[in-house]
Amino acid sequence: DMTAFAKCRIKGPKAEEFLDKLVANKLPKKIGRINLCHALNTKGGVHSEFTIMRESEDSFYLVSAGALQRLDHDWIHKWMPKDGSVQFENLTNSIGVLVVSGPKARTLMQKISKTDFSNDKFKWLSAQNIDIGLAPCNAMRVNFVGELGWELHHPIEYQNHIFDKLMETGKNLNLKPYGIRAMNSLRVEKSYKLVGTELSIEYSPYESGLDRFIHSNKGNFIGRDALIEWQQKGFANKLVTLEVKEVKDADTLGNNPIYKGDKVIGRATGGNYGFRVEKSLAIGMVQPDYAAVGSKLTMDILGTTYDVEVIQDSPYDPDNNFIRA
């Protein structure tokens, strides 16, 4: 249940022009397509992360972290034109979100709706309006756990009806609810980044590994000039995924110091035990000289020093075969 997401609609004749300036990524061009986009601050750091779905030529649906609703929505208001050419509609309390994910997600969705959920008809990073029982839903083929799945965005008054239909239909598929701590374990196995930990105004998007999401040549956007200047000076950090060796009774939580010998060369931003890969994992910022895959370092967890090794990002399904299945 990800109803806590911050949600809003940006619409109007200049909605596309405004959002293009707000974020460093390119906006989705086709109706029903979805892009992950990052808004930078004026110094080039990562201020906000938005999932943006194009609803029509002049309307966009934005989803971001629930805990950061005030920050994200204030940022939008700060930069929005005041001439009425762009309108903002806060949908956070009126739209609920249930996430269906896992290898049997398509089987469940096909049983519960008449829509064709095949890969050809319902592509990754796309959205469609569907019905579940008596409830209208916007199904978005995205999720934060690295599995086949859909986010179901719906009017909040239909949520109990949708939940009951899912649980009833999914009984024979061994459907179970899972919580935010399970989600965190799954996202660490995919090296997915969280705003406020791996992403922040403290780091440039390039330090946080967002290279493919930043289009510095698309034209002007907030923070672009500062980002280019920062890039020319050189970066002090690089985000890496780490395996913690022979862990005993605690996994990385975040803010753990990372050492090379006696020298602190970085810190963990987050971590968890990865039950799919059966490894204790951490994500962290380290000095670029120590960021190569295979680099052997140490980390402090609750006063105990552990050996850690830099590994390839996304240790679970690095080619995204499952999420695109």
N, C-alpha and C positions, 0 to 999 in steps of 0.2 A: 504494500500500500504506500504509494508515493504521492498521496494527495497533498502533502506539505510543500511540494514544488511551488515556487513562485511562478505565476502564469499571467500573461497579459497579451492583449491584441494591439498591434500598432497598425493603423490604417489611415488612408487619406491619399490625395493626389501626389504628395511628396514623401510618402512613407518609405518607398524604396531608396530614394535619394538620401533621406535622413539615416536609415539603417546602414547604408553603404558607407557613410561617413563614421558611424558609431563603431563599427566592427572592422577588424583587420582581415577577416576572411571574405570570400565572395559569397553573396547571397544566393539561395536557390533560385533558379530561373524558371523552372516549370512548376505549375500549380500541383501541390501534393508532394513536392520534394522537400527534403530536410537537409540542413547543413549545421555542423557544430561551429559556432562563431565566437570569437573572443573580442571583448572591448578592452582596449588599453587605456591607461591613464595618460596624462599629458607628458609624463616622463618615460613612457614606453613600457611600463610594467603591466602585468595582467590584472585588470580591475574586476572584470566579470566574464562569465562563460554562459552563453545562451545556446540552447537548441532552437533553431529557427525553422518553422515550417511555413511555406508559402500557401496561403489559403486562396488568394485570387491575385489579380494584377496589382491591386493597391491595398492588400491586407495580409499581414503576417502574424503568426502565433508564436510567441516567445516563451520558453520554459527555462528556468534557472533554479539555483539552489534555494530551498525554502528558508534556510537560516539567514540567507543574504537578501531576502526580498526588499527590505528598505534600502539597502545599499544599491542594489541593481536598479530598482524602479526610480530611486532618486537620481541616479546617473542618467537614466533615460530622460527624465523631466528636465534635468539641468541643460541638456544639449538639444532638446526638442525645439523646433521653431514655434514661435508664439503667435503666428498669424492664422492658426486654424488649419493649415495645410496638412498637419499630422495630428491624429487623435490617439490618445492612450486610454485603454480600457483594462482595468485590473480584474482579472478572472480568478485570482488565487482561491477565494472562498467559494466560488460558484462551480468550479470544475474539479472533479475527483479524478484520481489516476490509480489504476491497478496495473501491475506489471505481470505478464504471463511469460515465463522464460523456461528454457530447458529443451532437451532433444525431442520431447513429445509436444512442444508448444503448438506446432502446426496441426497436429492431429486433434488437439483440444479445440483450437480455434475453428477448424473445419466442422467439428461436431456441433458447435454452439452458434454458428452463423452461416448464412447462405453465400457469403462472399467467397471467392476463389482465393485461397491463401498460398497457392503454389508460387514457386520462386519466379516464374515468368510473369505471373499476373500481379504479384505483390512483392516488389523488389525491396531489398535492404535500403534504408534511408528514404523510404517513401511512406505516405500516409493515405488512408482512405476512410470515408464515412461508411460505417457498417451498423448493423442492428444486432444486439444480443438480447434474445427474448423480446421484450417490449421496449428495450432501451436503445436510443441512438448513441453511437459511440464514434469517436475519431480514433482509429487504430493506427499507431505510428510504429513502424518496424525499426525500433532502436531499443537498446537497453544497456545497462551499466555492469553486466556480469559476464559478457563474452559468450553468450549462448544464443541460439535461435530464440527469438521472442518478439513480443509486441507490448508497447505501452497503450493502455486503453484509457483515453481521456473522455470524460462523460459528464453531463450535468449531475451535480452532487446528489440530487434527489433520487437518482436511479442507482446509486452505488450499492445499496443492500440487495436490490434485485439482481444486479450484475454479479455481485460476489456469490450470491446463493446459486445462480445458474452455473457459474464456473465450478464451484465446489461439487455441485450435484453431478454435472456432466463429467467432471474430472475424477470422480471417485474410482473408476476402473483403471485410470491412468496413474494412480498413486499420487494425485495432486496434493501438495501440502503448502501452507503459507510459510514464508521465510522472512526473517527479520533483517534489520539494518546491519547488524554485526556479521551475519552471514554474507550479506551483500558486500561488505567491506573486504572480507576475505576473498571473495570472488573477483573483486575489482583489482586487488593487489596482484593476483595471479595474471592479470591482463596488463599490468603497469598503467592502468587508467588513473588519471590525475584528478585531484580534488582542488577546488578553489579554496584558498586559505591555508593549504598545506603545500602541495606541489606547485600550485599556481598562486602567485601573489604579486603585489606591486613591488615587492622586494626583488623579484627576478624578472628578467626579460623573457618573452615567450620562447626565444631560442634556447635560453638556459633550461627552460622547462620542457624542452623537446617538442615544441609545437610547430616546428619548421613547416610541415605540410599544411598547416592551417593558416599561416601568415602569408598574405599576398602583398608584399611591399610595393609591387609594380602595378597594382590595380588602380592607382590614383590616390588622392589624399584621404587620410582617415586620422582620427584622433590618436596622437602619440607616434605617428609614422616618422616624423623628422627626428624626434628624440631617440626612437628605436634604432634608426640608421646610424645616428651619431654614436650610440652605445655600442653598436656592432663594430664600428670602426675602431673604437677604443679597445675592444676585446672584452670577453666575458670572464668573470671570476668563478663561475660555477657551471656544473653540468649535471643534469638529472640522470641517475642510474638505478637499475634494479639489482638487488643484492640477495645472495643466498646466505643465510646465517647457519654456520656449521655447528653440529652437535649441540643444538639448543636443549636446555634442560626443562625448566618449568615455566618459562615466560617468553613471549615473542615480542618483537619490536612494536612499540606503540607510536613513537614519533618523538622528535627532538633528542634522540640518542646521539651522543658524540661519536664520530667516526675518526679513526686514527690511522696514520702510517707511522709505525714506530711510536715515539712519544709525542708526535706532532698531530694536533687536531686539523684534519683536512676537509671536514664536512660534517653534516648531520643528517640523521634520518628524518624524513618528513612524514612517514607512515610505515605501517607494516602489519603482518598478520601471518597466521599459519595457512598455507595453501593446501587444502584437503584434496584437490584434484591432482596436484603435482607432488603431494606429500613432502613438502619442503617448508621450512620457516623462511619467510621472505621479507624484504624491506625495500622501500623506495627512499632514495636520499639524494641530497645535493652534495657533490664533492668538487674539489678543485680539478680542472680539466686534465691535469697531468696524471691523475689517478683514476680516470673514467673509462679506460680501455677494458673491454671484456677480458676477464681473466686476472685483473688486478686483485691482489690479495691484501686485505686491510683488516682492521679489528674494530669492534664496536662495543660500547658499554650498554648492557641491559641490566637495570636494577643492581648496579655495583659489580656485576660480573663481566669480565672481558671475553668476547667471543670472536673467533675468526669469521670473517665474511669475505665473499668473493663477488666481484662484479660479473653479472651474467647477462645474457641477451634479454632485452625487453620482452614482455609478454611470454613468460615461460609456458603458459597454457595456451595452446593453439595459436602459435605465433603468426600463422598465415590467415587467420580469421576464417577458417573453413566452416566452423560451426555456426558462427553468427550470420554467415552468408548462405547457409545451407538451403 
